């Protein structure tokens, strides 16, 4: 299976930006992804939160 260029943390960061009000087409251009990829990520990771292990990296 092919490895993704984006980590789960980066995917969730992109989804959080979309929730903050940035338009999806603009967000996809900024990150170099297709809108289809964005919507697939949203369906897969939409309700997820950063776990305690990952949260520790940002503190």
PDBQT receptor file of N, H, CA, C and O in Angstrom, charges set to zero:
ATOM      1  N   UNK A   1       0.835  -1.176   0.000  1.00  0.00    +0.000 N 
ATOM      2  CA  UNK A   1       0.000   0.000   0.000  1.00  0.00    +0.000 C 
ATOM      3  C   UNK A   1       0.884   1.245   0.000  1.00  0.00    +0.000 C 
ATOM      4  O   UNK A   1       1.908   1.295   0.681  1.00  0.00    +0.000 OA
ATOM      5  N   UNK A   2       0.478   2.231  -0.761  1.00  0.00    +0.000 N 
ATOM      6  H   UNK A   2      -0.354   2.191  -1.314  1.00  0.00    +0.000 HD
ATOM      7  CA  UNK A   2       1.244   3.466  -0.884  1.00  0.00    +0.000 C 
ATOM      8  C   UNK A   2       1.102   4.322   0.376  1.00  0.00    +0.000 C 
ATOM      9  O   UNK A   2       0.011   4.431   0.936  1.00  0.00    +0.000 OA
ATOM     10  N   UNK A   3       2.197   4.921   0.817  1.00  0.00    +0.000 N 
ATOM     11  H   UNK A   3       3.083   4.832   0.362  1.00  0.00    +0.000 HD
ATOM     12  CA  UNK A   3       2.192   5.772   1.998  1.00  0.00    +0.000 C 
ATOM     13  C   UNK A   3       1.749   7.183   1.611  1.00  0.00    +0.000 C 
ATOM     14  O   UNK A   3       2.151   7.708   0.573  1.00  0.00    +0.000 OA
ATOM     15  N   UNK A   4       0.929   7.779   2.445  1.00  0.00    +0.000 N 
ATOM     16  H   UNK A   4       0.602   7.353   3.288  1.00  0.00    +0.000 HD
ATOM     17  CA  UNK A   4       0.425   9.118   2.192  1.00  0.00    +0.000 C 
ATOM     18  C   UNK A   4       1.508  10.168   2.424  1.00  0.00    +0.000 C 
ATOM     19  O   UNK A   4       2.391   9.986   3.263  1.00  0.00    +0.000 OA
ATOM     20  N   UNK A   5       1.434  11.255   1.682  1.00  0.00    +0.000 N 
ATOM     21  H   UNK A   5       0.716  11.403   1.001  1.00  0.00    +0.000 HD
ATOM     22  CA  UNK A   5       2.360  12.364   1.901  1.00  0.00    +0.000 C 
ATOM     23  C   UNK A   5       2.006  13.146   3.154  1.00  0.00    +0.000 C 
ATOM     24  O   UNK A   5       2.844  13.872   3.688  1.00  0.00    +0.000 OA
ATOM     25  N   UNK A   6       0.784  13.007   3.626  1.00  0.00    +0.000 N 
ATOM     26  H   UNK A   6       0.103  12.416   3.193  1.00  0.00    +0.000 HD
ATOM     27  CA  UNK A   6       0.286  13.776   4.749  1.00  0.00    +0.000 C 
ATOM     28  C   UNK A   6       0.075  12.882   5.970  1.00  0.00    +0.000 C 
ATOM     29  O   UNK A   6      -0.526  11.812   5.866  1.00  0.00    +0.000 OA
ATOM     30  N   UNK A   7       0.568  13.322   7.118  1.00  0.00    +0.000 N 
ATOM     31  H   UNK A   7       1.055  14.190   7.203  1.00  0.00    +0.000 HD
ATOM     32  CA  UNK A   7       0.333  12.582   8.349  1.00  0.00    +0.000 C 
ATOM     33  C   UNK A   7      -1.077  12.874   8.847  1.00  0.00    +0.000 C 
ATOM     34  O   UNK A   7      -1.722  13.823   8.402  1.00  0.00    +0.000 OA
ATOM     35  N   UNK A   8      -1.543  12.050   9.773  1.00  0.00    +0.000 N 
ATOM     36  H   UNK A   8      -1.019  11.279  10.135  1.00  0.00    +0.000 HD
ATOM     37  CA  UNK A   8      -2.874  12.281  10.330  1.00  0.00    +0.000 C 
ATOM     38  C   UNK A   8      -2.949  13.635  11.016  1.00  0.00    +0.000 C 
ATOM     39  O   UNK A   8      -3.977  14.307  10.945  1.00  0.00    +0.000 OA
ATOM     40  N   UNK A   9      -1.874  14.044  11.681  1.00  0.00    +0.000 N 
ATOM     41  H   UNK A   9      -1.039  13.498  11.739  1.00  0.00    +0.000 HD
ATOM     42  CA  UNK A   9      -1.865  15.350  12.344  1.00  0.00    +0.000 C 
ATOM     43  C   UNK A   9      -2.024  16.486  11.340  1.00  0.00    +0.000 C 
ATOM     44  O   UNK A   9      -2.755  17.447  11.583  1.00  0.00    +0.000 OA
ATOM     45  N   UNK A  10      -1.335  16.366  10.214  1.00  0.00    +0.000 N 
ATOM     46  H   UNK A  10      -0.741  15.586  10.016  1.00  0.00    +0.000 HD
ATOM     47  CA  UNK A  10      -1.425  17.423   9.190  1.00  0.00    +0.000 C 
ATOM     48  C   UNK A  10      -2.813  17.451   8.566  1.00  0.00    +0.000 C 
ATOM     49  O   UNK A  10      -3.350  18.522   8.282  1.00  0.00    +0.000 OA
ATOM     50  N   UNK A  11      -3.399  16.260   8.352  1.00  0.00    +0.000 N 
ATOM     51  H   UNK A  11      -2.962  15.391   8.583  1.00  0.00    +0.000 HD
ATOM     52  CA  UNK A  11      -4.749  16.185   7.806  1.00  0.00    +0.000 C 
ATOM     53  C   UNK A  11      -5.729  16.859   8.750  1.00  0.00    +0.000 C 
ATOM     54  O   UNK A  11      -6.581  17.634   8.315  1.00  0.00    +0.000 OA
ATOM     55  N   UNK A  12      -5.613  16.565  10.052  1.00  0.00    +0.000 N 
ATOM     56  H   UNK A  12      -4.921  15.935  10.405  1.00  0.00    +0.000 HD
ATOM     57  CA  UNK A  12      -6.524  17.183  11.023  1.00  0.00    +0.000 C 
ATOM     58  C   UNK A  12      -6.317  18.683  11.115  1.00  0.00    +0.000 C 
ATOM     59  O   UNK A  12      -7.266  19.422  11.377  1.00  0.00    +0.000 OA
ATOM     60  N   UNK A  13      -5.086  19.147  10.904  1.00  0.00    +0.000 N 
ATOM     61  H   UNK A  13      -4.315  18.546  10.691  1.00  0.00    +0.000 HD
ATOM     62  CA  UNK A  13      -4.827  20.588  10.903  1.00  0.00    +0.000 C 
ATOM     63  C   UNK A  13      -5.521  21.257   9.718  1.00  0.00    +0.000 C 
ATOM     64  O   UNK A  13      -6.071  22.350   9.854  1.00  0.00    +0.000 OA
ATOM     65  N   UNK A  14      -5.495  20.604   8.566  1.00  0.00    +0.000 N 
ATOM     66  H   UNK A  14      -5.048  19.717   8.456  1.00  0.00    +0.000 HD
ATOM     67  CA  UNK A  14      -6.179  21.141   7.382  1.00  0.00    +0.000 C 
ATOM     68  C   UNK A  14      -7.684  21.194   7.640  1.00  0.00    +0.000 C 
ATOM     69  O   UNK A  14      -8.341  22.177   7.297  1.00  0.00    +0.000 OA
ATOM     70  N   UNK A  15      -8.225  20.146   8.240  1.00  0.00    +0.000 N 
ATOM     71  H   UNK A  15      -7.691  19.348   8.519  1.00  0.00    +0.000 HD
ATOM     72  CA  UNK A  15      -9.664  20.118   8.529  1.00  0.00    +0.000 C 
ATOM     73  C   UNK A  15     -10.049  21.203   9.536  1.00  0.00    +0.000 C 
ATOM     74  O   UNK A  15     -11.118  21.803   9.429  1.00  0.00    +0.000 OA
ATOM     75  N   UNK A  16      -9.173  21.451  10.513  1.00  0.00    +0.000 N 
ATOM     76  H   UNK A  16      -8.304  20.963  10.600  1.00  0.00    +0.000 HD
ATOM     77  CA  UNK A  16      -9.452  22.526  11.478  1.00  0.00    +0.000 C 
ATOM     78  C   UNK A  16      -9.457  23.887  10.799  1.00  0.00    +0.000 C 
ATOM     79  O   UNK A  16     -10.251  24.756  11.160  1.00  0.00    +0.000 OA
ATOM     80  N   UNK A  17      -8.578  24.082   9.817  1.00  0.00    +0.000 N 
ATOM     81  H   UNK A  17      -7.933  23.376   9.524  1.00  0.00    +0.000 HD
ATOM     82  CA  UNK A  17      -8.568  25.350   9.078  1.00  0.00    +0.000 C 
ATOM     83  C   UNK A  17      -9.884  25.533   8.339  1.00  0.00    +0.000 C 
ATOM     84  O   UNK A  17     -10.412  26.643   8.277  1.00  0.00    +0.000 OA
ATOM     85  N   UNK A  18     -10.413  24.461   7.782  1.00  0.00    +0.000 N 
ATOM     86  H   UNK A  18      -9.985  23.560   7.833  1.00  0.00    +0.000 HD
ATOM     87  CA  UNK A  18     -11.685  24.554   7.062  1.00  0.00    +0.000 C 
ATOM     88  C   UNK A  18     -12.817  24.905   8.018  1.00  0.00    +0.000 C 
ATOM     89  O   UNK A  18     -13.725  25.655   7.659  1.00  0.00    +0.000 OA
ATOM     90  N   UNK A  19     -12.767  24.368   9.232  1.00  0.00    +0.000 N 
ATOM     91  H   UNK A  19     -12.029  23.759   9.524  1.00  0.00    +0.000 HD
ATOM     92  CA  UNK A  19     -13.797  24.684  10.222  1.00  0.00    +0.000 C 
ATOM     93  C   UNK A  19     -13.727  26.139  10.662  1.00  0.00    +0.000 C 
ATOM     94  O   UNK A  19     -14.732  26.717  11.075  1.00  0.00    +0.000 OA
ATOM     95  N   UNK A  20     -12.530  26.734  10.573  1.00  0.00    +0.000 N 
ATOM     96  H   UNK A  20     -11.713  26.264  10.238  1.00  0.00    +0.000 HD
ATOM     97  CA  UNK A  20     -12.378  28.117  11.015  1.00  0.00    +0.000 C 
ATOM     98  C   UNK A  20     -12.910  29.122  10.006  1.00  0.00    +0.000 C 
ATOM     99  O   UNK A  20     -12.990  30.314  10.300  1.00  0.00    +0.000 OA
ATOM    100  N   UNK A  21     -13.283  28.641   8.793  1.00  0.00    +0.000 N 
ATOM    101  H   UNK A  21     -13.218  27.672   8.554  1.00  0.00    +0.000 HD
ATOM    102  CA  UNK A  21     -13.931  29.547   7.862  1.00  0.00    +0.000 C 
ATOM    103  C   UNK A  21     -13.241  29.725   6.524  1.00  0.00    +0.000 C 
ATOM    104  O   UNK A  21     -13.785  30.403   5.653  1.00  0.00    +0.000 OA
ATOM    105  N   UNK A  22     -12.086  29.156   6.327  1.00  0.00    +0.000 N 
ATOM    106  H   UNK A  22     -11.644  28.605   7.035  1.00  0.00    +0.000 HD
ATOM    107  CA  UNK A  22     -11.410  29.261   5.031  1.00  0.00    +0.000 C 
ATOM    108  C   UNK A  22     -12.162  28.394   4.030  1.00  0.00    +0.000 C 
ATOM    109  O   UNK A  22     -12.557  27.275   4.356  1.00  0.00    +0.000 OA
ATOM    110  N   UNK A  23     -12.361  28.895   2.825  1.00  0.00    +0.000 N 
ATOM    111  H   UNK A  23     -12.040  29.804   2.561  1.00  0.00    +0.000 HD
ATOM    112  CA  UNK A  23     -13.073  28.148   1.800  1.00  0.00    +0.000 C 
ATOM    113  C   UNK A  23     -12.299  26.904   1.365  1.00  0.00    +0.000 C 
ATOM    114  O   UNK A  23     -11.068  26.907   1.329  1.00  0.00    +0.000 OA
ATOM    115  N   UNK A  24     -13.027  25.857   1.040  1.00  0.00    +0.000 N 
ATOM    116  H   UNK A  24     -14.027  25.855   1.070  1.00  0.00    +0.000 HD
ATOM    117  CA  UNK A  24     -12.410  24.585   0.662  1.00  0.00    +0.000 C 
ATOM    118  C   UNK A  24     -11.532  24.716  -0.587  1.00  0.00    +0.000 C 
ATOM    119  O   UNK A  24     -10.410  24.210  -0.576  1.00  0.00    +0.000 OA
ATOM    120  N   UNK A  25     -11.987  25.368  -1.660  1.00  0.00    +0.000 N 
ATOM    121  H   UNK A  25     -12.898  25.779  -1.669  1.00  0.00    +0.000 HD
ATOM    122  CA  UNK A  25     -11.107  25.485  -2.844  1.00  0.00    +0.000 C 
ATOM    123  C   UNK A  25      -9.795  26.213  -2.535  1.00  0.00    +0.000 C 
ATOM    124  O   UNK A  25      -8.733  25.800  -3.001  1.00  0.00    +0.000 OA
ATOM    125  N   UNK A  26      -9.865  27.281  -1.762  1.00  0.00    +0.000 N 
ATOM    126  H   UNK A  26     -10.727  27.617  -1.383  1.00  0.00    +0.000 HD
ATOM    127  CA  UNK A  26      -8.665  28.036  -1.390  1.00  0.00    +0.000 C 
ATOM    128  C   UNK A  26      -7.743  27.182  -0.522  1.00  0.00    +0.000 C 
ATOM    129  O   UNK A  26      -6.528  27.182  -0.716  1.00  0.00    +0.000 OA
ATOM    130  N   UNK A  27      -8.305  26.473   0.410  1.00  0.00    +0.000 N 
ATOM    131  H   UNK A  27      -9.293  26.473   0.568  1.00  0.00    +0.000 HD
ATOM    132  CA  UNK A  27      -7.531  25.604   1.295  1.00  0.00    +0.000 C 
ATOM    133  C   UNK A  27      -6.828  24.498   0.508  1.00  0.00    +0.000 C 
ATOM    134  O   UNK A  27      -5.670  24.175   0.775  1.00  0.00    +0.000 OA
ATOM    135  N   UNK A  28      -7.530  23.927  -0.454  1.00  0.00    +0.000 N 
ATOM    136  H   UNK A  28      -8.470  24.189  -0.672  1.00  0.00    +0.000 HD
ATOM    137  CA  UNK A  28      -6.944  22.870  -1.278  1.00  0.00    +0.000 C 
ATOM    138  C   UNK A  28      -5.796  23.403  -2.125  1.00  0.00    +0.000 C 
ATOM    139  O   UNK A  28      -4.792  22.712  -2.300  1.00  0.00    +0.000 OA
ATOM    140  N   UNK A  29      -5.924  24.608  -2.649  1.00  0.00    +0.000 N 
ATOM    141  H   UNK A  29      -6.740  25.169  -2.507  1.00  0.00    +0.000 HD
ATOM    142  CA  UNK A  29      -4.830  25.215  -3.415  1.00  0.00    +0.000 C 
ATOM    143  C   UNK A  29      -3.618  25.452  -2.526  1.00  0.00    +0.000 C 
ATOM    144  O   UNK A  29      -2.487  25.189  -2.935  1.00  0.00    +0.000 OA
ATOM    145  N   UNK A  30      -3.843  25.947  -1.313  1.00  0.00    +0.000 N 
ATOM    146  H   UNK A  30      -4.762  26.161  -0.981  1.00  0.00    +0.000 HD
ATOM    147  CA  UNK A  30      -2.737  26.234  -0.402  1.00  0.00    +0.000 C 
ATOM    148  C   UNK A  30      -1.942  24.978  -0.061  1.00  0.00    +0.000 C 
ATOM    149  O   UNK A  30      -0.716  25.027   0.040  1.00  0.00    +0.000 OA
ATOM    150  N   UNK A  31      -2.629  23.861   0.115  1.00  0.00    +0.000 N 
ATOM    151  H   UNK A  31      -3.625  23.821   0.033  1.00  0.00    +0.000 HD
ATOM    152  CA  UNK A  31      -1.972  22.634   0.565  1.00  0.00    +0.000 C 
ATOM    153  C   UNK A  31      -1.650  21.666  -0.570  1.00  0.00    +0.000 C 
ATOM    154  O   UNK A  31      -1.029  20.628  -0.338  1.00  0.00    +0.000 OA
ATOM    155  N   UNK A  32      -2.058  21.988  -1.778  1.00  0.00    +0.000 N 
ATOM    156  H   UNK A  32      -2.562  22.831  -1.966  1.00  0.00    +0.000 HD
ATOM    157  CA  UNK A  32      -1.742  21.150  -2.925  1.00  0.00    +0.000 C 
ATOM    158  C   UNK A  32      -2.485  19.825  -2.942  1.00  0.00    +0.000 C 
ATOM    159  O   UNK A  32      -1.920  18.789  -3.294  1.00  0.00    +0.000 OA
ATOM    160  N   UNK A  33      -3.754  19.864  -2.560  1.00  0.00    +0.000 N 
ATOM    161  H   UNK A  33      -4.213  20.705  -2.274  1.00  0.00    +0.000 HD
ATOM    162  CA  UNK A  33      -4.577  18.652  -2.565  1.00  0.00    +0.000 C 
ATOM    163  C   UNK A  33      -5.809  18.889  -3.423  1.00  0.00    +0.000 C 
ATOM    164  O   UNK A  33      -6.153  20.033  -3.721  1.00  0.00    +0.000 OA
ATOM    165  N   UNK A  34      -6.470  17.814  -3.819  1.00  0.00    +0.000 N 
ATOM    166  H   UNK A  34      -6.190  16.885  -3.577  1.00  0.00    +0.000 HD
ATOM    167  CA  UNK A  34      -7.702  17.958  -4.586  1.00  0.00    +0.000 C 
ATOM    168  C   UNK A  34      -8.880  18.106  -3.624  1.00  0.00    +0.000 C 
ATOM    169  O   UNK A  34      -8.791  17.729  -2.455  1.00  0.00    +0.000 OA
ATOM    170  N   UNK A  35      -9.968  18.651  -4.123  1.00  0.00    +0.000 N 
ATOM    171  H   UNK A  35     -10.040  18.957  -5.072  1.00  0.00    +0.000 HD
ATOM    172  CA  UNK A  35     -11.158  18.772  -3.279  1.00  0.00    +0.000 C 
ATOM    173  C   UNK A  35     -11.692  17.388  -2.918  1.00  0.00    +0.000 C 
ATOM    174  O   UNK A  35     -12.248  17.199  -1.836  1.00  0.00    +0.000 OA
ATOM    175  N   UNK A  36     -11.524  16.415  -3.826  1.00  0.00    +0.000 N 
ATOM    176  H   UNK A  36     -11.072  16.568  -4.704  1.00  0.00    +0.000 HD
ATOM    177  CA  UNK A  36     -11.966  15.053  -3.525  1.00  0.00    +0.000 C 
ATOM    178  C   UNK A  36     -11.196  14.488  -2.332  1.00  0.00    +0.000 C 
ATOM    179  O   UNK A  36     -11.777  13.835  -1.465  1.00  0.00    +0.000 OA
ATOM    180  N   UNK A  37      -9.889  14.742  -2.293  1.00  0.00    +0.000 N 
ATOM    181  H   UNK A  37      -9.417  15.272  -2.997  1.00  0.00    +0.000 HD
ATOM    182  CA  UNK A  37      -9.089  14.281  -1.153  1.00  0.00    +0.000 C 
ATOM    183  C   UNK A  37      -9.563  14.938   0.132  1.00  0.00    +0.000 C 
ATOM    184  O   UNK A  37      -9.678  14.283   1.168  1.00  0.00    +0.000 OA
ATOM    185  N   UNK A  38      -9.839  16.241   0.060  1.00  0.00    +0.000 N 
ATOM    186  H   UNK A  38      -9.745  16.772  -0.781  1.00  0.00    +0.000 HD
ATOM    187  CA  UNK A  38     -10.308  16.943   1.247  1.00  0.00    +0.000 C 
ATOM    188  C   UNK A  38     -11.593  16.310   1.787  1.00  0.00    +0.000 C 
ATOM    189  O   UNK A  38     -11.702  16.058   2.987  1.00  0.00    +0.000 OA
ATOM    190  N   UNK A  39     -12.554  16.057   0.917  1.00  0.00    +0.000 N 
ATOM    191  H   UNK A  39     -12.465  16.262  -0.058  1.00  0.00    +0.000 HD
ATOM    192  CA  UNK A  39     -13.826  15.507   1.371  1.00  0.00    +0.000 C 
ATOM    193  C   UNK A  39     -13.680  14.062   1.852  1.00  0.00    +0.000 C 
ATOM    194  O   UNK A  39     -14.412  13.641   2.747  1.00  0.00    +0.000 OA
ATOM    195  N   UNK A  40     -12.756  13.301   1.279  1.00  0.00    +0.000 N 
ATOM    196  H   UNK A  40     -12.161  13.643   0.551  1.00  0.00    +0.000 HD
ATOM    197  CA  UNK A  40     -12.484  11.953   1.792  1.00  0.00    +0.000 C 
ATOM    198  C   UNK A  40     -11.874  12.032   3.187  1.00  0.00    +0.000 C 
ATOM    199  O   UNK A  40     -12.240  11.263   4.076  1.00  0.00    +0.000 OA
ATOM    200  N   UNK A  41     -10.949  12.961   3.372  1.00  0.00    +0.000 N 
ATOM    201  H   UNK A  41     -10.652  13.586   2.650  1.00  0.00    +0.000 HD
ATOM    202  CA  UNK A  41     -10.355  13.147   4.694  1.00  0.00    +0.000 C 
ATOM    203  C   UNK A  41     -11.418  13.557   5.698  1.00  0.00    +0.000 C 
ATOM    204  O   UNK A  41     -11.438  13.062   6.825  1.00  0.00    +0.000 OA
ATOM    205  N   UNK A  42     -12.303  14.460   5.292  1.00  0.00    +0.000 N 
ATOM    206  H   UNK A  42     -12.288  14.862   4.377  1.00  0.00    +0.000 HD
ATOM    207  CA  UNK A  42     -13.340  14.931   6.209  1.00  0.00    +0.000 C 
ATOM    208  C   UNK A  42     -14.266  13.795   6.625  1.00  0.00    +0.000 C 
ATOM    209  O   UNK A  42     -14.695  13.731   7.777  1.00  0.00    +0.000 OA
ATOM    210  N   UNK A  43     -14.577  12.893   5.686  1.00  0.00    +0.000 N 
ATOM    211  H   UNK A  43     -14.229  12.945   4.750  1.00  0.00    +0.000 HD
ATOM    212  CA  UNK A  43     -15.443  11.777   6.044  1.00  0.00    +0.000 C 
ATOM    213  C   UNK A  43     -14.718  10.793   6.963  1.00  0.00    +0.000 C 
ATOM    214  O   UNK A  43     -15.349  10.152   7.804  1.00  0.00    +0.000 OA
ATOM    215  N   UNK A  44     -13.413  10.671   6.808  1.00  0.00    +0.000 N 
ATOM    216  H   UNK A  44     -12.901  11.191   6.125  1.00  0.00    +0.000 HD
ATOM    217  CA  UNK A  44     -12.658   9.716   7.621  1.00  0.00    +0.000 C 
ATOM    218  C   UNK A  44     -12.221  10.302   8.959  1.00  0.00    +0.000 C 
ATOM    219  O   UNK A  44     -12.333   9.634   9.987  1.00  0.00    +0.000 OA
ATOM    220  N   UNK A  45     -11.730  11.531   8.966  1.00  0.00    +0.000 N 
ATOM    221  H   UNK A  45     -11.639  12.074   8.131  1.00  0.00    +0.000 HD
ATOM    222  CA  UNK A  45     -11.142  12.139  10.163  1.00  0.00    +0.000 C 
ATOM    223  C   UNK A  45     -11.977  13.266  10.755  1.00  0.00    +0.000 C 
ATOM    224  O   UNK A  45     -11.537  13.913  11.705  1.00  0.00    +0.000 OA
ATOM    225  N   UNK A  46     -13.158  13.515  10.225  1.00  0.00    +0.000 N 
ATOM    226  H   UNK A  46     -13.515  12.989   9.453  1.00  0.00    +0.000 HD
ATOM    227  CA  UNK A  46     -13.941  14.679  10.604  1.00  0.00    +0.000 C 
ATOM    228  C   UNK A  46     -14.190  14.857  12.085  1.00  0.00    +0.000 C 
ATOM    229  O   UNK A  46     -14.044  15.970  12.589  1.00  0.00    +0.000 OA
ATOM    230  N   UNK A  47     -14.555  13.821  12.798  1.00  0.00    +0.000 N 
ATOM    231  H   UNK A  47     -14.673  12.917  12.388  1.00  0.00    +0.000 HD
ATOM    232  CA  UNK A  47     -14.880  13.958  14.212  1.00  0.00    +0.000 C 
ATOM    233  C   UNK A  47     -13.736  13.660  15.146  1.00  0.00    +0.000 C 
ATOM    234  O   UNK A  47     -13.914  13.680  16.364  1.00  0.00    +0.000 OA
ATOM    235  N   UNK A  48     -12.559  13.382  14.605  1.00  0.00    +0.000 N 
ATOM    236  H   UNK A  48     -12.415  13.366  13.615  1.00  0.00    +0.000 HD
ATOM    237  CA  UNK A  48     -11.431  12.989  15.442  1.00  0.00    +0.000 C 
ATOM    238  C   UNK A  48     -10.798  14.183  16.131  1.00  0.00    +0.000 C 
ATOM    239  O   UNK A  48     -10.855  15.316  15.653  1.00  0.00    +0.000 OA
ATOM    240  N   UNK A  49     -10.193  13.887  17.269  1.00  0.00    +0.000 N 
ATOM    241  H   UNK A  49     -10.146  12.966  17.657  1.00  0.00    +0.000 HD
ATOM    242  CA  UNK A  49      -9.435  14.884  18.007  1.00  0.00    +0.000 C 
ATOM    243  C   UNK A  49      -8.009  14.372  18.118  1.00  0.00    +0.000 C 
ATOM    244  O   UNK A  49      -7.760  13.175  17.980  1.00  0.00    +0.000 OA
ATOM    245  N   UNK A  50      -7.080  15.274  18.366  1.00  0.00    +0.000 N 
ATOM    246  H   UNK A  50      -7.282  16.247  18.478  1.00  0.00    +0.000 HD
ATOM    247  CA  UNK A  50      -5.692  14.872  18.542  1.00  0.00    +0.000 C 
ATOM    248  C   UNK A  50      -5.584  14.134  19.866  1.00  0.00    +0.000 C 
ATOM    249  O   UNK A  50      -6.035  14.636  20.896  1.00  0.00    +0.000 OA
ATOM    250  N   UNK A  51      -4.994  12.953  19.848  1.00  0.00    +0.000 N 
ATOM    251  H   UNK A  51      -4.628  12.545  19.011  1.00  0.00    +0.000 HD
ATOM    252  CA  UNK A  51      -4.850  12.138  21.050  1.00  0.00    +0.000 C 
ATOM    253  C   UNK A  51      -3.818  12.712  22.001  1.00  0.00    +0.000 C 
ATOM    254  O   UNK A  51      -3.094  13.639  21.637  1.00  0.00    +0.000 OA
ATOM    255  N   UNK A  52      -3.735  12.177  23.217  1.00  0.00    +0.000 N 
ATOM    256  H   UNK A  52      -4.323  11.424  23.513  1.00  0.00    +0.000 HD
ATOM    257  CA  UNK A  52      -2.803  12.705  24.212  1.00  0.00    +0.000 C 
ATOM    258  C   UNK A  52      -1.340  12.565  23.792  1.00  0.00    +0.000 C 
ATOM    259  O   UNK A  52      -0.524  13.421  24.135  1.00  0.00    +0.000 OA
ATOM    260  N   UNK A  53      -0.991  11.509  23.060  1.00  0.00    +0.000 N 
ATOM    261  H   UNK A  53      -1.654  10.814  22.782  1.00  0.00    +0.000 HD
ATOM    262  CA  UNK A  53       0.394  11.337  22.627  1.00  0.00    +0.000 C 
ATOM    263  C   UNK A  53       0.788  12.444  21.661  1.00  0.00    +0.000 C 
ATOM    264  O   UNK A  53       1.867  13.023  21.792  1.00  0.00    +0.000 OA
ATOM    265  N   UNK A  54      -0.068  12.745  20.697  1.00  0.00    +0.000 N 
ATOM    266  H   UNK A  54      -0.944  12.276  20.590  1.00  0.00    +0.000 HD
ATOM    267  CA  UNK A  54       0.242  13.788  19.736  1.00  0.00    +0.000 C 
ATOM    268  C   UNK A  54       0.142  15.177  20.363  1.00  0.00    +0.000 C 
ATOM    269  O   UNK A  54       0.907  16.078  20.017  1.00  0.00    +0.000 OA
ATOM    270  N   UNK A  55      -0.804  15.343  21.284  1.00  0.00    +0.000 N 
ATOM    271  H   UNK A  55      -1.425  14.611  21.565  1.00  0.00    +0.000 HD
ATOM    272  CA  UNK A  55      -0.984  16.642  21.923  1.00  0.00    +0.000 C 
ATOM    273  C   UNK A  55       0.271  17.024  22.689  1.00  0.00    +0.000 C 
ATOM    274  O   UNK A  55       0.623  18.202  22.759  1.00  0.00    +0.000 OA
ATOM    275  N   UNK A  56       0.948  16.037  23.265  1.00  0.00    +0.000 N 
ATOM    276  H   UNK A  56       0.663  15.080  23.208  1.00  0.00    +0.000 HD
ATOM    277  CA  UNK A  56       2.154  16.288  24.045  1.00  0.00    +0.000 C 
ATOM    278  C   UNK A  56       3.247  16.942  23.183  1.00  0.00    +0.000 C 
ATOM    279  O   UNK A  56       4.039  17.733  23.694  1.00  0.00    +0.000 OA
ATOM    280  N   UNK A  57       3.294  16.622  21.897  1.00  0.00    +0.000 N 
ATOM    281  H   UNK A  57       2.650  15.980  21.482  1.00  0.00    +0.000 HD
ATOM    282  CA  UNK A  57       4.300  17.198  21.009  1.00  0.00    +0.000 C 
ATOM    283  C   UNK A  57       4.147  18.701  20.861  1.00  0.00    +0.000 C 
ATOM    284  O   UNK A  57       5.133  19.402  20.632  1.00  0.00    +0.000 OA
ATOM    285  N   UNK A  58       2.926  19.209  20.988  1.00  0.00    +0.000 N 
ATOM    286  H   UNK A  58       2.124  18.641  21.174  1.00  0.00    +0.000 HD
ATOM    287  CA  UNK A  58       2.674  20.629  20.743  1.00  0.00    +0.000 C 
ATOM    288  C   UNK A  58       2.702  21.471  21.999  1.00  0.00    +0.000 C 
ATOM    289  O   UNK A  58       2.599  22.695  21.921  1.00  0.00    +0.000 OA
ATOM    290  N   UNK A  59       2.836  20.857  23.133  1.00  0.00    +0.000 N 
ATOM    291  H   UNK A  59       2.919  19.862  23.196  1.00  0.00    +0.000 HD
ATOM    292  CA  UNK A  59       2.829  21.627  24.400  1.00  0.00    +0.000 C 
ATOM    293  C   UNK A  59       4.207  22.104  24.764  1.00  0.00    +0.000 C 
ATOM    294  O   UNK A  59       4.382  22.762  25.790  1.00  0.00    +0.000 OA
TER     295      UNK A  59
